[in-house]
Amino acid sequence: FQWTHLSERLAYEQTVLQQRLRAEVSQAKRETNFYLNNVEKSTHLEHLRRKRQRDGQQVEEKTWDFTQRQTEEEIQKKKKKKKDSITQKHLNKAHLLQLESQSNISLLAKIFNSNQSE
């Protein structure tokens, strides 16, 4: 362990500290500028809204529309409902096919019974 190692380590730690401080300061400046720009924009829009209102123009108030994500339970219910509707469609189709086949059975019975009677 030598003195140069110690001095290098101290210089490195000092450099890292200064970089971290610079990064924090620049982040704070960005946040401050963002906030100030939004305040300016807000006052400008408020001024325009008042001016339009004073001139008698229609002023539309902006509203925020948020929708909440579905819960896992709601997603499962929706999937089950969709699956049930598909199953019901298949059952309805099978029922229609069965009714059609029954009408064919009576037709076939008439055909084959008439051959047996002859």
Backbone as JSON Lines, residues from 0, in Angstrom:
{"i":0,"aa":"F","n":[0.85,-1.17,0.0],"ca":[0.0,0.0,0.0],"c":[0.89,1.23,0.0]}
{"i":1,"aa":"Q","n":[0.71,2.08,-1.0],"ca":[1.6,3.25,-1.12],"c":[0.8,4.54,-1.07]}
{"i":2,"aa":"W","n":[1.54,5.59,-0.87],"ca":[0.92,6.91,-0.77],"c":[0.21,7.28,-2.07]}
{"i":3,"aa":"T","n":[0.73,6.9,-3.2],"ca":[0.11,7.22,-4.49],"c":[-1.26,6.55,-4.61]}
{"i":4,"aa":"H","n":[-1.38,5.32,-4.08],"ca":[-2.68,4.65,-4.11],"c":[-3.71,5.43,-3.32]}
{"i":5,"aa":"L","n":[-3.28,5.93,-2.17],"ca":[-4.19,6.69,-1.32],"c":[-4.6,7.99,-1.99]}
{"i":6,"aa":"S","n":[-3.64,8.68,-2.57],"ca":[-3.96,9.95,-3.21],"c":[-4.83,9.72,-4.46]}
{"i":7,"aa":"E","n":[-4.58,8.64,-5.2],"ca":[-5.42,8.32,-6.36],"c":[-6.85,8.02,-5.93]}
{"i":8,"aa":"R","n":[-6.96,7.27,-4.85],"ca":[-8.3,6.93,-4.34],"c":[-9.05,8.19,-3.91]}
{"i":9,"aa":"L","n":[-8.39,9.08,-3.22],"ca":[-9.02,10.33,-2.79],"c":[-9.44,11.18,-3.99]}
{"i":10,"aa":"A","n":[-8.57,11.25,-5.0],"ca":[-8.9,12.02,-6.21],"c":[-10.09,11.4,-6.93]}
{"i":11,"aa":"Y","n":[-10.13,10.07,-7.0],"ca":[-11.24,9.37,-7.64],"c":[-12.55,9.65,-6.91]}
{"i":12,"aa":"E","n":[-12.53,9.53,-5.58],"ca":[-13.74,9.78,-4.8],"c":[-14.21,11.22,-4.94]}
{"i":13,"aa":"Q","n":[-13.26,12.16,-4.98],"ca":[-13.61,13.57,-5.16],"c":[-14.26,13.8,-6.53]}
{"i":14,"aa":"T","n":[-13.72,13.15,-7.57],"ca":[-14.27,13.28,-8.92],"c":[-15.69,12.71,-8.99]}
{"i":15,"aa":"V","n":[-15.87,11.54,-8.39],"ca":[-17.2,10.91,-8.38],"c":[-18.2,11.8,-7.65]}
{"i":16,"aa":"L","n":[-17.78,12.37,-6.53],"ca":[-18.67,13.26,-5.76],"c":[-19.06,14.48,-6.58]}
{"i":17,"aa":"Q","n":[-18.09,15.08,-7.27],"ca":[-18.41,16.26,-8.09],"c":[-19.34,15.9,-9.24]}
{"i":18,"aa":"Q","n":[-19.12,14.75,-9.87],"ca":[-20.01,14.33,-10.96],"c":[-21.43,14.12,-10.45]}
{"i":19,"aa":"R","n":[-21.55,13.47,-9.28],"ca":[-22.87,13.24,-8.7],"c":[-23.56,14.56,-8.39]}
{"i":20,"aa":"L","n":[-22.82,15.51,-7.82],"ca":[-23.4,16.83,-7.51],"c":[-23.82,17.55,-8.78]}
{"i":21,"aa":"R","n":[-22.97,17.48,-9.84],"ca":[-23.35,18.11,-11.11],"c":[-24.62,17.5,-11.68]}
{"i":22,"aa":"A","n":[-24.72,16.18,-11.59],"ca":[-25.92,15.5,-12.1],"c":[-27.16,15.91,-11.31]}
{"i":23,"aa":"E","n":[-27.04,16.01,-10.0],"ca":[-28.18,16.44,-9.17],"c":[-28.59,17.87,-9.48]}
{"i":24,"aa":"V","n":[-27.59,18.75,-9.65],"ca":[-27.89,20.15,-9.95],"c":[-28.56,20.26,-11.32]}
{"i":25,"aa":"S","n":[-28.05,19.53,-12.3],"ca":[-28.67,19.62,-13.63],"c":[-30.08,19.05,-13.62]}
{"i":26,"aa":"Q","n":[-30.3,17.98,-12.84],"ca":[-31.65,17.42,-12.71],"c":[-32.58,18.44,-12.06]}
{"i":27,"aa":"A","n":[-32.11,19.1,-11.03],"ca":[-32.93,20.13,-10.36],"c":[-33.24,21.27,-11.31]}
{"i":28,"aa":"K","n":[-32.27,21.67,-12.14],"ca":[-32.51,22.74,-13.11],"c":[-33.57,22.32,-14.13]}
{"i":29,"aa":"R","n":[-33.44,21.06,-14.62],"ca":[-34.44,20.57,-15.58],"c":[-35.84,20.58,-14.98]}
{"i":30,"aa":"E","n":[-35.96,20.1,-13.74],"ca":[-37.27,20.08,-13.08],"c":[-37.82,21.48,-12.89]}
{"i":31,"aa":"T","n":[-36.95,22.4,-12.49],"ca":[-37.38,23.79,-12.28],"c":[-37.83,24.42,-13.6]}
{"i":32,"aa":"N","n":[-37.05,24.21,-14.66],"ca":[-37.42,24.76,-15.97],"c":[-38.73,24.16,-16.47]}
{"i":33,"aa":"F","n":[-38.92,22.87,-16.26],"ca":[-40.16,22.22,-16.67],"c":[-41.35,22.83,-15.92]}
{"i":34,"aa":"Y","n":[-41.19,23.01,-14.62],"ca":[-42.26,23.59,-13.81],"c":[-42.56,25.02,-14.25]}
{"i":35,"aa":"L","n":[-41.5,25.82,-14.45],"ca":[-41.71,27.21,-14.86],"c":[-42.35,27.3,-16.23]}
{"i":36,"aa":"N","n":[-41.95,26.43,-17.16],"ca":[-42.58,26.42,-18.49],"c":[-44.06,26.07,-18.4]}
{"i":37,"aa":"N","n":[-44.38,25.12,-17.55],"ca":[-45.79,24.75,-17.39],"c":[-46.59,25.86,-16.73]}
{"i":38,"aa":"V","n":[-45.98,26.57,-15.79],"ca":[-46.68,27.7,-15.17],"c":[-46.93,28.78,-16.22]}
{"i":39,"aa":"E","n":[-45.91,29.09,-17.03],"ca":[-46.09,30.08,-18.09],"c":[-47.18,29.66,-19.07]}
{"i":40,"aa":"K","n":[-47.14,28.41,-19.46],"ca":[-48.14,27.89,-20.4],"c":[-49.53,27.98,-19.8]}
{"i":41,"aa":"S","n":[-49.64,27.66,-18.52],"ca":[-50.94,27.7,-17.85],"c":[-51.48,29.14,-17.8]}
{"i":42,"aa":"T","n":[-50.62,30.09,-17.44],"ca":[-51.08,31.48,-17.37],"c":[-51.46,31.98,-18.76]}
{"i":43,"aa":"H","n":[-50.7,31.57,-19.78],"ca":[-51.02,31.98,-21.15],"c":[-52.37,31.41,-21.58]}
{"i":44,"aa":"L","n":[-52.6,30.13,-21.3],"ca":[-53.88,29.52,-21.66],"c":[-55.04,30.13,-20.88]}
{"i":45,"aa":"E","n":[-54.8,30.45,-19.62],"ca":[-55.84,31.09,-18.81],"c":[-56.17,32.47,-19.37]}
{"i":46,"aa":"H","n":[-55.14,33.21,-19.81],"ca":[-55.34,34.52,-20.42],"c":[-56.16,34.38,-21.7]}
{"i":47,"aa":"L","n":[-55.82,33.39,-22.54],"ca":[-56.59,33.17,-23.77],"c":[-58.03,32.8,-23.47]}
{"i":48,"aa":"R","n":[-58.23,31.96,-22.45],"ca":[-59.58,31.54,-22.09],"c":[-60.41,32.74,-21.64]}
{"i":49,"aa":"R","n":[-59.82,33.6,-20.83],"ca":[-60.55,34.8,-20.36],"c":[-60.85,35.73,-21.52]}
{"i":50,"aa":"K","n":[-59.89,35.88,-22.44],"ca":[-60.09,36.75,-23.59],"c":[-61.23,36.23,-24.46]}
{"i":51,"aa":"R","n":[-61.24,34.92,-24.71],"ca":[-62.32,34.33,-25.52],"c":[-63.66,34.46,-24.81]}
{"i":52,"aa":"Q","n":[-63.64,34.27,-23.51],"ca":[-64.88,34.38,-22.75],"c":[-65.4,35.82,-22.79]}
{"i":53,"aa":"R","n":[-64.49,36.76,-22.71],"ca":[-64.86,38.18,-22.76],"c":[-65.41,38.53,-24.13]}
{"i":54,"aa":"D","n":[-64.84,37.94,-25.2],"ca":[-65.31,38.22,-26.57],"c":[-66.6,37.49,-26.9]}
{"i":55,"aa":"G","n":[-67.03,36.57,-26.03],"ca":[-68.29,35.87,-26.24],"c":[-68.14,34.56,-27.01]}
{"i":56,"aa":"Q","n":[-66.94,34.13,-27.22],"ca":[-66.74,32.87,-27.93],"c":[-66.97,31.71,-26.97]}
{"i":57,"aa":"Q","n":[-67.26,30.56,-27.57],"ca":[-67.48,29.35,-26.78],"c":[-66.15,28.89,-26.19]}
{"i":58,"aa":"V","n":[-66.14,28.7,-24.88],"ca":[-64.93,28.25,-24.2],"c":[-65.2,26.84,-23.7]}
{"i":59,"aa":"E","n":[-64.37,25.91,-24.15],"ca":[-64.58,24.53,-23.73],"c":[-63.6,24.2,-22.61]}
{"i":60,"aa":"E","n":[-64.15,23.66,-21.56],"ca":[-63.33,23.25,-20.42],"c":[-62.81,21.85,-20.69]}
{"i":61,"aa":"K","n":[-61.53,21.67,-20.52],"ca":[-60.96,20.35,-20.73],"c":[-61.13,19.52,-19.47]}
{"i":62,"aa":"T","n":[-61.55,18.3,-19.69],"ca":[-61.68,17.38,-18.58],"c":[-60.79,16.18,-18.84]}
{"i":63,"aa":"W","n":[-60.38,15.56,-17.78],"ca":[-59.54,14.38,-17.9],"c":[-60.4,13.14,-17.82]}
{"i":64,"aa":"D","n":[-60.15,12.21,-18.72],"ca":[-60.92,10.98,-18.74],"c":[-59.98,9.82,-18.49]}
{"i":65,"aa":"F","n":[-60.11,9.25,-17.31],"ca":[-59.26,8.13,-16.94],"c":[-60.11,6.88,-16.82]}
{"i":66,"aa":"T","n":[-59.57,5.79,-17.29],"ca":[-60.24,4.52,-17.11],"c":[-59.33,3.61,-16.31]}
{"i":67,"aa":"Q","n":[-59.92,2.93,-15.38],"ca":[-59.14,2.04,-14.53],"c":[-58.96,0.7,-15.23]}
{"i":68,"aa":"R","n":[-57.79,0.13,-15.06],"ca":[-57.53,-1.17,-15.65],"c":[-58.44,-2.21,-15.02]}
{"i":69,"aa":"Q","n":[-58.76,-3.23,-15.81],"ca":[-59.63,-4.28,-15.3],"c":[-58.88,-5.13,-14.28]}
{"i":70,"aa":"T","n":[-59.63,-5.58,-13.29],"ca":[-59.03,-6.48,-12.31],"c":[-58.94,-7.88,-12.91]}
{"i":71,"aa":"E","n":[-58.17,-8.71,-12.27],"ca":[-58.0,-10.08,-12.77],"c":[-59.35,-10.81,-12.77]}
{"i":72,"aa":"E","n":[-60.16,-10.53,-11.76],"ca":[-61.48,-11.17,-11.67],"c":[-62.36,-10.76,-12.85]}
{"i":73,"aa":"E","n":[-62.33,-9.48,-13.19],"ca":[-63.14,-9.01,-14.32],"c":[-62.65,-9.62,-15.64]}
{"i":74,"aa":"I","n":[-61.34,-9.75,-15.78],"ca":[-60.79,-10.36,-17.0],"c":[-61.23,-11.8,-17.1]}
{"i":75,"aa":"Q","n":[-61.17,-12.53,-15.98],"ca":[-61.57,-13.94,-15.99],"c":[-63.06,-14.09,-16.31]}
{"i":76,"aa":"K","n":[-63.9,-13.21,-15.73],"ca":[-65.33,-13.25,-16.02],"c":[-65.6,-13.02,-17.5]}
{"i":77,"aa":"K","n":[-64.88,-12.05,-18.08],"ca":[-65.06,-11.73,-19.49],"c":[-64.65,-12.92,-20.36]}
{"i":78,"aa":"K","n":[-63.53,-13.55,-20.01],"ca":[-63.08,-14.72,-20.77],"c":[-64.09,-15.86,-20.65]}
{"i":79,"aa":"K","n":[-64.62,-16.07,-19.43],"ca":[-65.58,-17.15,-19.22],"c":[-66.86,-16.88,-20.01]}
{"i":80,"aa":"K","n":[-67.29,-15.62,-19.99],"ca":[-68.49,-15.25,-20.73],"c":[-68.29,-15.49,-22.23]}
{"i":81,"aa":"K","n":[-67.12,-15.13,-22.73],"ca":[-66.83,-15.33,-24.14],"c":[-66.79,-16.83,-24.46]}
{"i":82,"aa":"K","n":[-66.16,-17.6,-23.58],"ca":[-66.07,-19.04,-23.77],"c":[-67.46,-19.66,-23.73]}
{"i":83,"aa":"D","n":[-68.31,-19.2,-22.77],"ca":[-69.67,-19.71,-22.67],"c":[-70.49,-19.38,-23.92]}
{"i":84,"aa":"S","n":[-70.29,-18.17,-24.46],"ca":[-71.05,-17.8,-25.66],"c":[-70.61,-18.65,-26.85]}
{"i":85,"aa":"I","n":[-69.31,-18.94,-26.93],"ca":[-68.83,-19.81,-28.02],"c":[-69.4,-21.21,-27.84]}
{"i":86,"aa":"T","n":[-69.4,-21.7,-26.6],"ca":[-69.97,-23.02,-26.31],"c":[-71.45,-23.04,-26.66]}
{"i":87,"aa":"Q","n":[-72.16,-21.97,-26.32],"ca":[-73.59,-21.89,-26.62],"c":[-73.81,-21.88,-28.12]}
{"i":88,"aa":"K","n":[-72.95,-21.21,-28.86],"ca":[-73.07,-21.2,-30.33],"c":[-72.9,-22.6,-30.88]}
{"i":89,"aa":"H","n":[-71.9,-23.32,-30.33],"ca":[-71.69,-24.69,-30.79],"c":[-72.89,-25.57,-30.47]}
{"i":90,"aa":"L","n":[-73.47,-25.39,-29.27],"ca":[-74.64,-26.17,-28.9],"c":[-75.83,-25.87,-29.81]}
{"i":91,"aa":"N","n":[-76.01,-24.59,-30.12],"ca":[-77.1,-24.19,-31.01],"c":[-76.9,-24.8,-32.4]}
{"i":92,"aa":"K","n":[-75.66,-24.78,-32.87],"ca":[-75.38,-25.35,-34.18],"c":[-75.62,-26.86,-34.18]}
{"i":93,"aa":"A","n":[-75.21,-27.51,-33.1],"ca":[-75.42,-28.96,-32.99],"c":[-76.91,-29.28,-32.94]}
{"i":94,"aa":"H","n":[-77.68,-28.44,-32.24],"ca":[-79.12,-28.65,-32.16],"c":[-79.76,-28.5,-33.54]}
{"i":95,"aa":"L","n":[-79.34,-27.5,-34.28],"ca":[-79.88,-27.32,-35.64],"c":[-79.53,-28.51,-36.53]}
{"i":96,"aa":"L","n":[-78.3,-28.98,-36.41],"ca":[-77.91,-30.16,-37.2],"c":[-78.73,-31.38,-36.81]}
{"i":97,"aa":"Q","n":[-79.0,-31.51,-35.53],"ca":[-79.8,-32.64,-35.05],"c":[-81.22,-32.56,-35.6]}
{"i":98,"aa":"L","n":[-81.8,-31.34,-35.6],"ca":[-83.15,-31.17,-36.15],"c":[-83.17,-31.49,-37.64]}
{"i":99,"aa":"E","n":[-82.13,-31.05,-38.36],"ca":[-82.07,-31.35,-39.79],"c":[-81.94,-32.85,-40.02]}
{"i":100,"aa":"S","n":[-81.15,-33.51,-39.2],"ca":[-80.97,-34.95,-39.37],"c":[-82.26,-35.7,-39.03]}
{"i":101,"aa":"Q","n":[-83.04,-35.18,-38.08],"ca":[-84.32,-35.83,-37.75],"c":[-85.28,-35.73,-38.92]}
{"i":102,"aa":"S","n":[-85.28,-34.6,-39.58],"ca":[-86.16,-34.48,-40.75],"c":[-85.69,-35.44,-41.85]}
{"i":103,"aa":"N","n":[-84.41,-35.64,-41.96],"ca":[-83.88,-36.6,-42.93],"c":[-84.25,-38.03,-42.53]}
{"i":104,"aa":"I","n":[-84.31,-38.33,-41.24],"ca":[-84.67,-39.67,-40.76],"c":[-86.1,-40.0,-41.19]}
{"i":105,"aa":"S","n":[-86.98,-39.05,-41.04],"ca":[-88.36,-39.34,-41.46],"c":[-88.45,-39.54,-42.96]}
{"i":106,"aa":"L","n":[-87.69,-38.8,-43.7],"ca":[-87.68,-38.95,-45.15],"c":[-87.09,-40.32,-45.52]}
{"i":107,"aa":"L","n":[-86.0,-40.67,-44.86],"ca":[-85.39,-41.98,-45.13],"c":[-86.31,-43.12,-44.7]}
{"i":108,"aa":"A","n":[-87.0,-42.93,-43.59],"ca":[-87.93,-43.97,-43.14],"c":[-89.04,-44.17,-44.16]}
{"i":109,"aa":"K","n":[-89.52,-43.09,-44.73],"ca":[-90.57,-43.2,-45.74],"c":[-90.05,-43.93,-46.98]}
{"i":110,"aa":"I","n":[-88.84,-43.6,-47.35],"ca":[-88.27,-44.23,-48.55],"c":[-88.05,-45.72,-48.3]}
{"i":111,"aa":"F","n":[-87.43,-46.06,-47.2],"ca":[-87.1,-47.46,-46.96],"c":[-88.33,-48.27,-46.57]}
{"i":112,"aa":"N","n":[-89.3,-47.67,-45.89],"ca":[-90.52,-48.39,-45.54],"c":[-91.36,-48.65,-46.81]}
{"i":113,"aa":"S","n":[-91.32,-47.73,-47.73],"ca":[-92.09,-47.95,-48.96],"c":[-91.47,-49.08,-49.77]}
{"i":114,"aa":"N","n":[-90.13,-49.2,-49.73],"ca":[-89.48,-50.33,-50.44],"c":[-89.82,-51.65,-49.79]}
{"i":115,"aa":"Q","n":[-89.94,-51.69,-48.48],"ca":[-90.23,-52.95,-47.78],"c":[-91.68,-53.36,-48.01]}
{"i":116,"aa":"S","n":[-92.56,-52.4,-48.14],"ca":[-93.97,-52.75,-48.37],"c":[-94.19,-53.27,-49.77]}
{"i":117,"aa":"E","n":[-93.35,-52.94,-50.73],"ca":[-93.52,-53.37,-52.11],"c":[-93.07,-54.73,-52.24]}
